[in-house]
Amino acid sequence: MSRKVRSVRVPEELEDLDLSGIVRECERYLRDLESATLLNSSGNKEAAEALLKARQSDLGRKIGKKVWEARVAHLDTK
């Protein structure tokens, strides 16, 4: 699977956005979803829910930080 993002349209403020980093974070999230599914199927529903809840907040925080960094980089160039 190719990890490089080749073409996407983004607003000018986000042209410095690390799209490869965002894709990488989403890959990690999908791996955690698979782990949660395995935990749930093995009967450990509480652990699966805790993993998903923690990972969702972590994913949102990391992607929000990448967007913020891109906006700051755009403002620095102006």
mmCIF file of the N, C-alpha and C atoms, coordinates in Angstrom:
data_MODEL
# 
_entry.id   MODEL 
# 
loop_
_atom_site.group_PDB 
_atom_site.id 
_atom_site.type_symbol 
_atom_site.label_atom_id 
_atom_site.label_alt_id 
_atom_site.label_comp_id 
_atom_site.label_asym_id 
_atom_site.label_entity_id 
_atom_site.label_seq_id 
_atom_site.pdbx_PDB_ins_code 
_atom_site.Cartn_x 
_atom_site.Cartn_y 
_atom_site.Cartn_z 
_atom_site.occupancy 
_atom_site.B_iso_or_equiv 
_atom_site.pdbx_formal_charge 
_atom_site.auth_seq_id 
_atom_site.auth_comp_id 
_atom_site.auth_asym_id 
_atom_site.auth_atom_id 
_atom_site.pdbx_PDB_model_num 
ATOM 1   N N  . MET A 1 1  ? 0.836   -1.182  0.000  1.00 0.00 ? 1  MET A N  1 
ATOM 2   C CA . MET A 1 1  ? 0.000   0.000   0.000  1.00 0.00 ? 1  MET A CA 1 
ATOM 3   C C  . MET A 1 1  ? 0.880   1.244   0.000  1.00 0.00 ? 1  MET A C  1 
ATOM 4   N N  . SER A 1 2  ? 0.606   2.138   -0.915 1.00 0.00 ? 2  SER A N  1 
ATOM 5   C CA . SER A 1 2  ? 1.375   3.364   -1.018 1.00 0.00 ? 2  SER A CA 1 
ATOM 6   C C  . SER A 1 2  ? 0.995   4.315   0.110  1.00 0.00 ? 2  SER A C  1 
ATOM 7   N N  . ARG A 1 3  ? 1.972   4.938   0.714  1.00 0.00 ? 3  ARG A N  1 
ATOM 8   C CA . ARG A 1 3  ? 1.721   5.836   1.833  1.00 0.00 ? 3  ARG A CA 1 
ATOM 9   C C  . ARG A 1 3  ? 1.739   7.297   1.417  1.00 0.00 ? 3  ARG A C  1 
ATOM 10  N N  . LYS A 1 4  ? 2.104   7.582   0.197  1.00 0.00 ? 4  LYS A N  1 
ATOM 11  C CA . LYS A 1 4  ? 2.255   8.956   -0.239 1.00 0.00 ? 4  LYS A CA 1 
ATOM 12  C C  . LYS A 1 4  ? 0.944   9.466   -0.829 1.00 0.00 ? 4  LYS A C  1 
ATOM 13  N N  . VAL A 1 5  ? 0.531   10.627  -0.393 1.00 0.00 ? 5  VAL A N  1 
ATOM 14  C CA . VAL A 1 5  ? -0.656  11.266  -0.936 1.00 0.00 ? 5  VAL A CA 1 
ATOM 15  C C  . VAL A 1 5  ? -0.212  12.087  -2.132 1.00 0.00 ? 5  VAL A C  1 
ATOM 16  N N  . ARG A 1 6  ? -0.803  11.824  -3.284 1.00 0.00 ? 6  ARG A N  1 
ATOM 17  C CA . ARG A 1 6  ? -0.331  12.465  -4.504 1.00 0.00 ? 6  ARG A CA 1 
ATOM 18  C C  . ARG A 1 6  ? -1.119  13.708  -4.887 1.00 0.00 ? 6  ARG A C  1 
ATOM 19  N N  . SER A 1 7  ? -2.426  13.685  -4.731 1.00 0.00 ? 7  SER A N  1 
ATOM 20  C CA . SER A 1 7  ? -3.214  14.818  -5.186 1.00 0.00 ? 7  SER A CA 1 
ATOM 21  C C  . SER A 1 7  ? -4.433  15.005  -4.292 1.00 0.00 ? 7  SER A C  1 
ATOM 22  N N  . VAL A 1 8  ? -4.557  16.202  -3.774 1.00 0.00 ? 8  VAL A N  1 
ATOM 23  C CA . VAL A 1 8  ? -5.726  16.529  -2.960 1.00 0.00 ? 8  VAL A CA 1 
ATOM 24  C C  . VAL A 1 8  ? -5.866  18.049  -2.941 1.00 0.00 ? 8  VAL A C  1 
ATOM 25  N N  . ARG A 1 9  ? -7.094  18.533  -2.867 1.00 0.00 ? 9  ARG A N  1 
ATOM 26  C CA . ARG A 1 9  ? -7.321  19.979  -2.816 1.00 0.00 ? 9  ARG A CA 1 
ATOM 27  C C  . ARG A 1 9  ? -7.566  20.381  -1.368 1.00 0.00 ? 9  ARG A C  1 
ATOM 28  N N  . VAL A 1 10 ? -6.804  21.346  -0.908 1.00 0.00 ? 10 VAL A N  1 
ATOM 29  C CA . VAL A 1 10 ? -6.952  21.850  0.454  1.00 0.00 ? 10 VAL A CA 1 
ATOM 30  C C  . VAL A 1 10 ? -6.973  23.374  0.398  1.00 0.00 ? 10 VAL A C  1 
ATOM 31  N N  . PRO A 1 11 ? -7.578  23.997  1.401  1.00 0.00 ? 11 PRO A N  1 
ATOM 32  C CA . PRO A 1 11 ? -7.554  25.463  1.433  1.00 0.00 ? 11 PRO A CA 1 
ATOM 33  C C  . PRO A 1 11 ? -6.119  25.982  1.521  1.00 0.00 ? 11 PRO A C  1 
ATOM 34  N N  . GLU A 1 12 ? -5.931  27.200  1.074  1.00 0.00 ? 12 GLU A N  1 
ATOM 35  C CA . GLU A 1 12 ? -4.597  27.789  1.059  1.00 0.00 ? 12 GLU A CA 1 
ATOM 36  C C  . GLU A 1 12 ? -3.968  27.809  2.443  1.00 0.00 ? 12 GLU A C  1 
ATOM 37  N N  . GLU A 1 13 ? -4.778  28.003  3.479  1.00 0.00 ? 13 GLU A N  1 
ATOM 38  C CA . GLU A 1 13 ? -4.253  28.044  4.840  1.00 0.00 ? 13 GLU A CA 1 
ATOM 39  C C  . GLU A 1 13 ? -3.667  26.713  5.277  1.00 0.00 ? 13 GLU A C  1 
ATOM 40  N N  . LEU A 1 14 ? -4.103  25.642  4.647  1.00 0.00 ? 14 LEU A N  1 
ATOM 41  C CA . LEU A 1 14 ? -3.673  24.306  5.044  1.00 0.00 ? 14 LEU A CA 1 
ATOM 42  C C  . LEU A 1 14 ? -2.750  23.653  4.021  1.00 0.00 ? 14 LEU A C  1 
ATOM 43  N N  . GLU A 1 15 ? -2.113  24.441  3.171  1.00 0.00 ? 15 GLU A N  1 
ATOM 44  C CA . GLU A 1 15 ? -1.249  23.852  2.146  1.00 0.00 ? 15 GLU A CA 1 
ATOM 45  C C  . GLU A 1 15 ? -0.022  23.168  2.745  1.00 0.00 ? 15 GLU A C  1 
ATOM 46  N N  . ASP A 1 16 ? 0.338   23.531  3.965  1.00 0.00 ? 16 ASP A N  1 
ATOM 47  C CA . ASP A 1 16 ? 1.479   22.891  4.624  1.00 0.00 ? 16 ASP A CA 1 
ATOM 48  C C  . ASP A 1 16 ? 1.060   21.714  5.494  1.00 0.00 ? 16 ASP A C  1 
ATOM 49  N N  . LEU A 1 17 ? -0.170  21.257  5.345  1.00 0.00 ? 17 LEU A N  1 
ATOM 50  C CA . LEU A 1 17 ? -0.691  20.154  6.150  1.00 0.00 ? 17 LEU A CA 1 
ATOM 51  C C  . LEU A 1 17 ? 0.039   18.854  5.827  1.00 0.00 ? 17 LEU A C  1 
ATOM 52  N N  . ASP A 1 18 ? 0.430   18.148  6.858  1.00 0.00 ? 18 ASP A N  1 
ATOM 53  C CA . ASP A 1 18 ? 1.150   16.880  6.715  1.00 0.00 ? 18 ASP A CA 1 
ATOM 54  C C  . ASP A 1 18 ? 0.130   15.763  6.461  1.00 0.00 ? 18 ASP A C  1 
ATOM 55  N N  . LEU A 1 19 ? -0.261  15.601  5.203  1.00 0.00 ? 19 LEU A N  1 
ATOM 56  C CA . LEU A 1 19 ? -1.281  14.607  4.869  1.00 0.00 ? 19 LEU A CA 1 
ATOM 57  C C  . LEU A 1 19 ? -0.796  13.186  5.106  1.00 0.00 ? 19 LEU A C  1 
ATOM 58  N N  . SER A 1 20 ? 0.467   12.930  4.859  1.00 0.00 ? 20 SER A N  1 
ATOM 59  C CA . SER A 1 20 ? 1.008   11.595  5.116  1.00 0.00 ? 20 SER A CA 1 
ATOM 60  C C  . SER A 1 20 ? 0.931   11.266  6.601  1.00 0.00 ? 20 SER A C  1 
ATOM 61  N N  . GLY A 1 21 ? 1.172   12.257  7.448  1.00 0.00 ? 21 GLY A N  1 
ATOM 62  C CA . GLY A 1 21 ? 1.068   12.050  8.890  1.00 0.00 ? 21 GLY A CA 1 
ATOM 63  C C  . GLY A 1 21 ? -0.356  11.760  9.320  1.00 0.00 ? 21 GLY A C  1 
ATOM 64  N N  . ILE A 1 22 ? -1.312  12.426  8.694  1.00 0.00 ? 22 ILE A N  1 
ATOM 65  C CA . ILE A 1 22 ? -2.720  12.179  9.013  1.00 0.00 ? 22 ILE A CA 1 
ATOM 66  C C  . ILE A 1 22 ? -3.118  10.771  8.591  1.00 0.00 ? 22 ILE A C  1 
ATOM 67  N N  . VAL A 1 23 ? -2.680  10.348  7.416  1.00 0.00 ? 23 VAL A N  1 
ATOM 68  C CA . VAL A 1 23 ? -2.971  8.989   6.957  1.00 0.00 ? 23 VAL A CA 1 
ATOM 69  C C  . VAL A 1 23 ? -2.349  7.968   7.899  1.00 0.00 ? 23 VAL A C  1 
ATOM 70  N N  . ARG A 1 24 ? -1.143  8.238   8.360  1.00 0.00 ? 24 ARG A N  1 
ATOM 71  C CA . ARG A 1 24 ? -0.460  7.340   9.288  1.00 0.00 ? 24 ARG A CA 1 
ATOM 72  C C  . ARG A 1 24 ? -1.236  7.212   10.608 1.00 0.00 ? 24 ARG A C  1 
ATOM 73  N N  . GLU A 1 25 ? -1.754  8.342   11.109 1.00 0.00 ? 25 GLU A N  1 
ATOM 74  C CA . GLU A 1 25 ? -2.554  8.303   12.343 1.00 0.00 ? 25 GLU A CA 1 
ATOM 75  C C  . GLU A 1 25 ? -3.841  7.507   12.132 1.00 0.00 ? 25 GLU A C  1 
ATOM 76  N N  . CYS A 1 26 ? -4.448  7.648   10.968 1.00 0.00 ? 26 CYS A N  1 
ATOM 77  C CA . CYS A 1 26 ? -5.665  6.882   10.667 1.00 0.00 ? 26 CYS A CA 1 
ATOM 78  C C  . CYS A 1 26 ? -5.362  5.390   10.574 1.00 0.00 ? 26 CYS A C  1 
ATOM 79  N N  . GLU A 1 27 ? -4.205  5.033   10.026 1.00 0.00 ? 27 GLU A N  1 
ATOM 80  C CA . GLU A 1 27 ? -3.796  3.621   9.980  1.00 0.00 ? 27 GLU A CA 1 
ATOM 81  C C  . GLU A 1 27 ? -3.662  3.056   11.387 1.00 0.00 ? 27 GLU A C  1 
ATOM 82  N N  . ARG A 1 28 ? -3.056  3.840   12.275 1.00 0.00 ? 28 ARG A N  1 
ATOM 83  C CA . ARG A 1 28 ? -2.914  3.386   13.667 1.00 0.00 ? 28 ARG A CA 1 
ATOM 84  C C  . ARG A 1 28 ? -4.278  3.223   14.326 1.00 0.00 ? 28 ARG A C  1 
ATOM 85  N N  . TYR A 1 29 ? -5.181  4.136   14.026 1.00 0.00 ? 29 TYR A N  1 
ATOM 86  C CA . TYR A 1 29 ? -6.527  4.052   14.584 1.00 0.00 ? 29 TYR A CA 1 
ATOM 87  C C  . TYR A 1 29 ? -7.234  2.792   14.098 1.00 0.00 ? 29 TYR A C  1 
ATOM 88  N N  . LEU A 1 30 ? -7.085  2.473   12.813 1.00 0.00 ? 30 LEU A N  1 
ATOM 89  C CA . LEU A 1 30 ? -7.707  1.262   12.277 1.00 0.00 ? 30 LEU A CA 1 
ATOM 90  C C  . LEU A 1 30 ? -7.134  0.007   12.922 1.00 0.00 ? 30 LEU A C  1 
ATOM 91  N N  . ARG A 1 31 ? -5.836  0.017   13.209 1.00 0.00 ? 31 ARG A N  1 
ATOM 92  C CA . ARG A 1 31 ? -5.237  -1.117  13.915 1.00 0.00 ? 31 ARG A CA 1 
ATOM 93  C C  . ARG A 1 31 ? -5.847  -1.272  15.305 1.00 0.00 ? 31 ARG A C  1 
ATOM 94  N N  . ASP A 1 32 ? -6.069  -0.150  15.982 1.00 0.00 ? 32 ASP A N  1 
ATOM 95  C CA . ASP A 1 32 ? -6.685  -0.200  17.300 1.00 0.00 ? 32 ASP A CA 1 
ATOM 96  C C  . ASP A 1 32 ? -8.138  -0.658  17.223 1.00 0.00 ? 32 ASP A C  1 
ATOM 97  N N  . LEU A 1 33 ? -8.833  -0.312  16.140 1.00 0.00 ? 33 LEU A N  1 
ATOM 98  C CA . LEU A 1 33 ? -10.198 -0.813  15.952 1.00 0.00 ? 33 LEU A CA 1 
ATOM 99  C C  . LEU A 1 33 ? -10.199 -2.338  15.838 1.00 0.00 ? 33 LEU A C  1 
ATOM 100 N N  . GLU A 1 34 ? -9.223  -2.867  15.114 1.00 0.00 ? 34 GLU A N  1 
ATOM 101 C CA . GLU A 1 34 ? -9.116  -4.325  14.990 1.00 0.00 ? 34 GLU A CA 1 
ATOM 102 C C  . GLU A 1 34 ? -8.831  -4.958  16.349 1.00 0.00 ? 34 GLU A C  1 
ATOM 103 N N  . SER A 1 35 ? -7.963  -4.321  17.132 1.00 0.00 ? 35 SER A N  1 
ATOM 104 C CA . SER A 1 35 ? -7.653  -4.832  18.474 1.00 0.00 ? 35 SER A CA 1 
ATOM 105 C C  . SER A 1 35 ? -8.890  -4.803  19.351 1.00 0.00 ? 35 SER A C  1 
ATOM 106 N N  . ALA A 1 36 ? -9.663  -3.728  19.250 1.00 0.00 ? 36 ALA A N  1 
ATOM 107 C CA . ALA A 1 36 ? -10.888 -3.626  20.041 1.00 0.00 ? 36 ALA A CA 1 
ATOM 108 C C  . ALA A 1 36 ? -11.894 -4.687  19.627 1.00 0.00 ? 36 ALA A C  1 
ATOM 109 N N  . THR A 1 37 ? -11.957 -4.991  18.352 1.00 0.00 ? 37 THR A N  1 
ATOM 110 C CA . THR A 1 37 ? -12.848 -6.045  17.877 1.00 0.00 ? 37 THR A CA 1 
ATOM 111 C C  . THR A 1 37 ? -12.443 -7.396  18.445 1.00 0.00 ? 37 THR A C  1 
ATOM 112 N N  . LEU A 1 38 ? -11.141 -7.657  18.470 1.00 0.00 ? 38 LEU A N  1 
ATOM 113 C CA . LEU A 1 38 ? -10.657 -8.908  19.049 1.00 0.00 ? 38 LEU A CA 1 
ATOM 114 C C  . LEU A 1 38 ? -10.947 -8.978  20.547 1.00 0.00 ? 38 LEU A C  1 
ATOM 115 N N  . LEU A 1 39 ? -10.746 -7.870  21.249 1.00 0.00 ? 39 LEU A N  1 
ATOM 116 C CA . LEU A 1 39 ? -11.055 -7.835  22.673 1.00 0.00 ? 39 LEU A CA 1 
ATOM 117 C C  . LEU A 1 39 ? -12.538 -8.081  22.919 1.00 0.00 ? 39 LEU A C  1 
ATOM 118 N N  . ASN A 1 40 ? -13.353 -7.461  22.101 1.00 0.00 ? 40 ASN A N  1 
ATOM 119 C CA . ASN A 1 40 ? -14.803 -7.609  22.248 1.00 0.00 ? 40 ASN A CA 1 
ATOM 120 C C  . ASN A 1 40 ? -15.233 -9.043  21.972 1.00 0.00 ? 40 ASN A C  1 
ATOM 121 N N  . SER A 1 41 ? -14.653 -9.658  20.960 1.00 0.00 ? 41 SER A N  1 
ATOM 122 C CA . SER A 1 41 ? -15.039 -11.035 20.619 1.00 0.00 ? 41 SER A CA 1 
ATOM 123 C C  . SER A 1 41 ? -14.532 -12.038 21.646 1.00 0.00 ? 41 SER A C  1 
ATOM 124 N N  . SER A 1 42 ? -13.462 -11.672 22.365 1.00 0.00 ? 42 SER A N  1 
ATOM 125 C CA . SER A 1 42 ? -12.963 -12.579 23.399 1.00 0.00 ? 42 SER A CA 1 
ATOM 126 C C  . SER A 1 42 ? -13.683 -12.388 24.726 1.00 0.00 ? 42 SER A C  1 
ATOM 127 N N  . GLY A 1 43 ? -14.655 -11.477 24.759 1.00 0.00 ? 43 GLY A N  1 
ATOM 128 C CA . GLY A 1 43 ? -15.471 -11.305 25.953 1.00 0.00 ? 43 GLY A CA 1 
ATOM 129 C C  . GLY A 1 43 ? -15.048 -10.171 26.858 1.00 0.00 ? 43 GLY A C  1 
ATOM 130 N N  . ASN A 1 44 ? -14.082 -9.375  26.452 1.00 0.00 ? 44 ASN A N  1 
ATOM 131 C CA . ASN A 1 44 ? -13.608 -8.277  27.287 1.00 0.00 ? 44 ASN A CA 1 
ATOM 132 C C  . ASN A 1 44 ? -14.145 -6.957  26.722 1.00 0.00 ? 44 ASN A C  1 
ATOM 133 N N  . LYS A 1 45 ? -15.455 -6.779  26.849 1.00 0.00 ? 45 LYS A N  1 
ATOM 134 C CA . LYS A 1 45 ? -16.124 -5.626  26.254 1.00 0.00 ? 45 LYS A CA 1 
ATOM 135 C C  . LYS A 1 45 ? -15.690 -4.301  26.883 1.00 0.00 ? 45 LYS A C  1 
ATOM 136 N N  . GLU A 1 46 ? -15.460 -4.292  28.191 1.00 0.00 ? 46 GLU A N  1 
ATOM 137 C CA . GLU A 1 46 ? -15.057 -3.052  28.880 1.00 0.00 ? 46 GLU A CA 1 
ATOM 138 C C  . GLU A 1 46 ? -13.699 -2.559  28.371 1.00 0.00 ? 46 GLU A C  1 
ATOM 139 N N  . ALA A 1 47 ? -12.770 -3.488  28.181 1.00 0.00 ? 47 ALA A N  1 
ATOM 140 C CA . ALA A 1 47 ? -11.445 -3.105  27.685 1.00 0.00 ? 47 ALA A CA 1 
ATOM 141 C C  . ALA A 1 47 ? -11.539 -2.584  26.252 1.00 0.00 ? 47 ALA A C  1 
ATOM 142 N N  . ALA A 1 48 ? -12.392 -3.193  25.448 1.00 0.00 ? 48 ALA A N  1 
ATOM 143 C CA . ALA A 1 48 ? -12.566 -2.745  24.064 1.00 0.00 ? 48 ALA A CA 1 
ATOM 144 C C  . ALA A 1 48 ? -13.126 -1.327  24.029 1.00 0.00 ? 48 ALA A C  1 
ATOM 145 N N  . GLU A 1 49 ? -14.114 -1.059  24.859 1.00 0.00 ? 49 GLU A N  1 
ATOM 146 C CA . GLU A 1 49 ? -14.708 0.279   24.895 1.00 0.00 ? 49 GLU A CA 1 
ATOM 147 C C  . GLU A 1 49 ? -13.710 1.311   25.410 1.00 0.00 ? 49 GLU A C  1 
ATOM 148 N N  . ALA A 1 50 ? -12.925 0.935   26.410 1.00 0.00 ? 50 ALA A N  1 
ATOM 149 C CA . ALA A 1 50 ? -11.916 1.859   26.938 1.00 0.00 ? 50 ALA A CA 1 
ATOM 150 C C  . ALA A 1 50 ? -10.856 2.172   25.885 1.00 0.00 ? 50 ALA A C  1 
ATOM 151 N N  . LEU A 1 51 ? -10.429 1.160   25.148 1.00 0.00 ? 51 LEU A N  1 
ATOM 152 C CA . LEU A 1 51 ? -9.441  1.367   24.092 1.00 0.00 ? 51 LEU A CA 1 
ATOM 153 C C  . LEU A 1 51 ? -9.972  2.316   23.026 1.00 0.00 ? 51 LEU A C  1 
ATOM 154 N N  . LEU A 1 52 ? -11.205 2.097   22.586 1.00 0.00 ? 52 LEU A N  1 
ATOM 155 C CA . LEU A 1 52 ? -11.788 2.956   21.558 1.00 0.00 ? 52 LEU A CA 1 
ATOM 156 C C  . LEU A 1 52 ? -11.953 4.389   22.044 1.00 0.00 ? 52 LEU A C  1 
ATOM 157 N N  . LYS A 1 53 ? -12.425 4.552   23.264 1.00 0.00 ? 53 LYS A N  1 
ATOM 158 C CA . LYS A 1 53 ? -12.642 5.898   23.800 1.00 0.00 ? 53 LYS A CA 1 
ATOM 159 C C  . LYS A 1 53 ? -11.321 6.659   23.902 1.00 0.00 ? 53 LYS A C  1 
ATOM 160 N N  . ALA A 1 54 ? -10.293 5.993   24.404 1.00 0.00 ? 54 ALA A N  1 
ATOM 161 C CA . ALA A 1 54 ? -8.988  6.639   24.536 1.00 0.00 ? 54 ALA A CA 1 
ATOM 162 C C  . ALA A 1 54 ? -8.397  6.959   23.170 1.00 0.00 ? 54 ALA A C  1 
ATOM 163 N N  . ARG A 1 55 ? -8.513  6.047   22.249 1.00 0.00 ? 55 ARG A N  1 
ATOM 164 C CA . ARG A 1 55 ? -7.907  6.234   20.928 1.00 0.00 ? 55 ARG A CA 1 
ATOM 165 C C  . ARG A 1 55 ? -8.629  7.301   20.123 1.00 0.00 ? 55 ARG A C  1 
ATOM 166 N N  . GLN A 1 56 ? -9.966  7.400   20.267 1.00 0.00 ? 56 GLN A N  1 
ATOM 167 C CA . GLN A 1 56 ? -10.705 8.427   19.539 1.00 0.00 ? 56 GLN A CA 1 
ATOM 168 C C  . GLN A 1 56 ? -10.288 9.824   19.982 1.00 0.00 ? 56 GLN A C  1 
ATOM 169 N N  . SER A 1 57 ? -10.155 10.023  21.282 1.00 0.00 ? 57 SER A N  1 
ATOM 170 C CA . SER A 1 57 ? -9.746  11.345  21.757 1.00 0.00 ? 57 SER A CA 1 
ATOM 171 C C  . SER A 1 57 ? -8.308  11.632  21.340 1.00 0.00 ? 57 SER A C  1 
ATOM 172 N N  . ASP A 1 58 ? -7.468  10.613  21.352 1.00 0.00 ? 58 ASP A N  1 
ATOM 173 C CA . ASP A 1 58 ? -6.075  10.768  20.945 1.00 0.00 ? 58 ASP A CA 1 
ATOM 174 C C  . ASP A 1 58 ? -5.987  11.135  19.464 1.00 0.00 ? 58 ASP A C  1 
ATOM 175 N N  . LEU A 1 59 ? -6.777  10.464  18.633 1.00 0.00 ? 59 LEU A N  1 
ATOM 176 C CA . LEU A 1 59 ? -6.767  10.737  17.196 1.00 0.00 ? 59 LEU A CA 1 
ATOM 177 C C  . LEU A 1 59 ? -7.216  12.170  16.926 1.00 0.00 ? 59 LEU A C  1 
ATOM 178 N N  . GLY A 1 60 ? -8.294  12.597  17.574 1.00 0.00 ? 60 GLY A N  1 
ATOM 179 C CA . GLY A 1 60 ? -8.776  13.962  17.385 1.00 0.00 ? 60 GLY A CA 1 
ATOM 180 C C  . GLY A 1 60 ? -7.753  15.001  17.802 1.00 0.00 ? 60 GLY A C  1 
ATOM 181 N N  . ARG A 1 61 ? -7.071  14.751  18.907 1.00 0.00 ? 61 ARG A N  1 
ATOM 182 C CA . ARG A 1 61 ? -6.057  15.682  19.393 1.00 0.00 ? 61 ARG A CA 1 
ATOM 183 C C  . ARG A 1 61 ? -4.877  15.766  18.424 1.00 0.00 ? 61 ARG A C  1 
ATOM 184 N N  . LYS A 1 62 ? -4.429  14.621  17.925 1.00 0.00 ? 62 LYS A N  1 
ATOM 185 C CA . LYS A 1 62 ? -3.268  14.609  17.031 1.00 0.00 ? 62 LYS A CA 1 
ATOM 186 C C  . LYS A 1 62 ? -3.575  15.264  15.688 1.00 0.00 ? 62 LYS A C  1 
ATOM 187 N N  . ILE A 1 63 ? -4.748  15.009  15.143 1.00 0.00 ? 63 ILE A N  1 
ATOM 188 C CA . ILE A 1 63 ? -5.099  15.618  13.863 1.00 0.00 ? 63 ILE A CA 1 
ATOM 189 C C  . ILE A 1 63 ? -5.342  17.107  14.038 1.00 0.00 ? 63 ILE A C  1 
ATOM 190 N N  . GLY A 1 64 ? -5.975  17.482  15.135 1.00 0.00 ? 64 GLY A N  1 
ATOM 191 C CA . GLY A 1 64 ? -6.159  18.903  15.419 1.00 0.00 ? 64 GLY A CA 1 
ATOM 192 C C  . GLY A 1 64 ? -4.832  19.625  15.534 1.00 0.00 ? 64 GLY A C  1 
ATOM 193 N N  . LYS A 1 65 ? -3.846  18.985  16.129 1.00 0.00 ? 65 LYS A N  1 
ATOM 194 C CA . LYS A 1 65 ? -2.518  19.589  16.261 1.00 0.00 ? 65 LYS A CA 1 
ATOM 195 C C  . LYS A 1 65 ? -1.866  19.764  14.894 1.00 0.00 ? 65 LYS A C  1 
ATOM 196 N N  . LYS A 1 66 ? -2.034  18.782  14.003 1.00 0.00 ? 66 LYS A N  1 
ATOM 197 C CA . LYS A 1 66 ? -1.440  18.891  12.668 1.00 0.00 ? 66 LYS A CA 1 
ATOM 198 C C  . LYS A 1 66 ? -2.081  20.041  11.885 1.00 0.00 ? 66 LYS A C  1 
ATOM 199 N N  . VAL A 1 67 ? -3.399  20.218  12.028 1.00 0.00 ? 67 VAL A N  1 
ATOM 200 C CA . VAL A 1 67 ? -4.085  21.321  11.353 1.00 0.00 ? 67 VAL A CA 1 
ATOM 201 C C  . VAL A 1 67 ? -3.605  22.656  11.924 1.00 0.00 ? 67 VAL A C  1 
ATOM 202 N N  . TRP A 1 68 ? -3.483  22.721  13.240 1.00 0.00 ? 68 TRP A N  1 
ATOM 203 C CA . TRP A 1 68 ? -3.002  23.945  13.878 1.00 0.00 ? 68 TRP A CA 1 
ATOM 204 C C  . TRP A 1 68 ? -1.590  24.285  13.418 1.00 0.00 ? 68 TRP A C  1 
ATOM 205 N N  . GLU A 1 69 ? -0.701  23.288  13.345 1.00 0.00 ? 69 GLU A N  1 
ATOM 206 C CA . GLU A 1 69 ? 0.674   23.512  12.888 1.00 0.00 ? 69 GLU A CA 1 
ATOM 207 C C  . GLU A 1 69 ? 0.700   24.036  11.453 1.00 0.00 ? 69 GLU A C  1 
ATOM 208 N N  . ALA A 1 70 ? -0.188  23.519  10.605 1.00 0.00 ? 70 ALA A N  1 
ATOM 209 C CA . ALA A 1 70 ? -0.242  23.980  9.219  1.00 0.00 ? 70 ALA A CA 1 
ATOM 210 C C  . ALA A 1 70 ? -0.698  25.427  9.149  1.00 0.00 ? 70 ALA A C  1 
ATOM 211 N N  . ARG A 1 71 ? -1.662  25.799  9.953  1.00 0.00 ? 71 ARG A N  1 
ATOM 212 C CA . ARG A 1 71 ? -2.146  27.185  9.945  1.00 0.00 ? 71 ARG A CA 1 
ATOM 213 C C  . ARG A 1 71 ? -1.065  28.133  10.465 1.00 0.00 ? 71 ARG A C  1 
ATOM 214 N N  . VAL A 1 72 ? -0.335  27.705  11.498 1.00 0.00 ? 72 VAL A N  1 
ATOM 215 C CA . VAL A 1 72 ? 0.748   28.534  12.027 1.00 0.00 ? 72 VAL A CA 1 
ATOM 216 C C  . VAL A 1 72 ? 1.838   28.688  10.975 1.00 0.00 ? 72 VAL A C  1 
ATOM 217 N N  . ALA A 1 73 ? 2.169   27.629  10.268 1.00 0.00 ? 73 ALA A N  1 
ATOM 218 C CA . ALA A 1 73 ? 3.193   27.693  9.222  1.00 0.00 ? 73 ALA A CA 1 
ATOM 219 C C  . ALA A 1 73 ? 2.747   28.634  8.102  1.00 0.00 ? 73 ALA A C  1 
ATOM 220 N N  . HIS A 1 74 ? 1.457   28.627  7.787  1.00 0.00 ? 74 HIS A N  1 
ATOM 221 C CA . HIS A 1 74 ? 0.937   29.512  6.748  1.00 0.00 ? 74 HIS A CA 1 
ATOM 222 C C  . HIS A 1 74 ? 1.033   30.972  7.198  1.00 0.00 ? 74 HIS A C  1 
ATOM 223 N N  . LEU A 1 75 ? 0.713   31.237  8.451  1.00 0.00 ? 75 LEU A N  1 
ATOM 224 C CA . LEU A 1 75 ? 0.785   32.606  8.954  1.00 0.00 ? 75 LEU A CA 1 
ATOM 225 C C  . LEU A 1 75 ? 2.234   33.096  9.023  1.00 0.00 ? 75 LEU A C  1 
ATOM 226 N N  . ASP A 1 76 ? 3.167   32.184  9.282  1.00 0.00 ? 76 ASP A N  1 
ATOM 227 C CA . ASP A 1 76 ? 4.583   32.563  9.329  1.00 0.00 ? 76 ASP A CA 1 
ATOM 228 C C  . ASP A 1 76 ? 5.107   32.944  7.957  1.00 0.00 ? 76 ASP A C  1 
ATOM 229 N N  . THR A 1 77 ? 4.557   32.359  6.900  1.00 0.00 ? 77 THR A N  1 
ATOM 230 C CA . THR A 1 77 ? 5.023   32.671  5.548  1.00 0.00 ? 77 THR A CA 1 
ATOM 231 C C  . THR A 1 77 ? 4.474   33.995  5.060  1.00 0.00 ? 77 THR A C  1 
ATOM 232 N N  . LYS A 1 78 ? 3.395   34.463  5.653  1.00 0.00 ? 78 LYS A N  1 
ATOM 233 C CA . LYS A 1 78 ? 2.803   35.741  5.216  1.00 0.00 ? 78 LYS A CA 1 
ATOM 234 C C  . LYS A 1 78 ? 3.495   36.896  5.812  1.00 0.00 ? 78 LYS A C  1 
# 
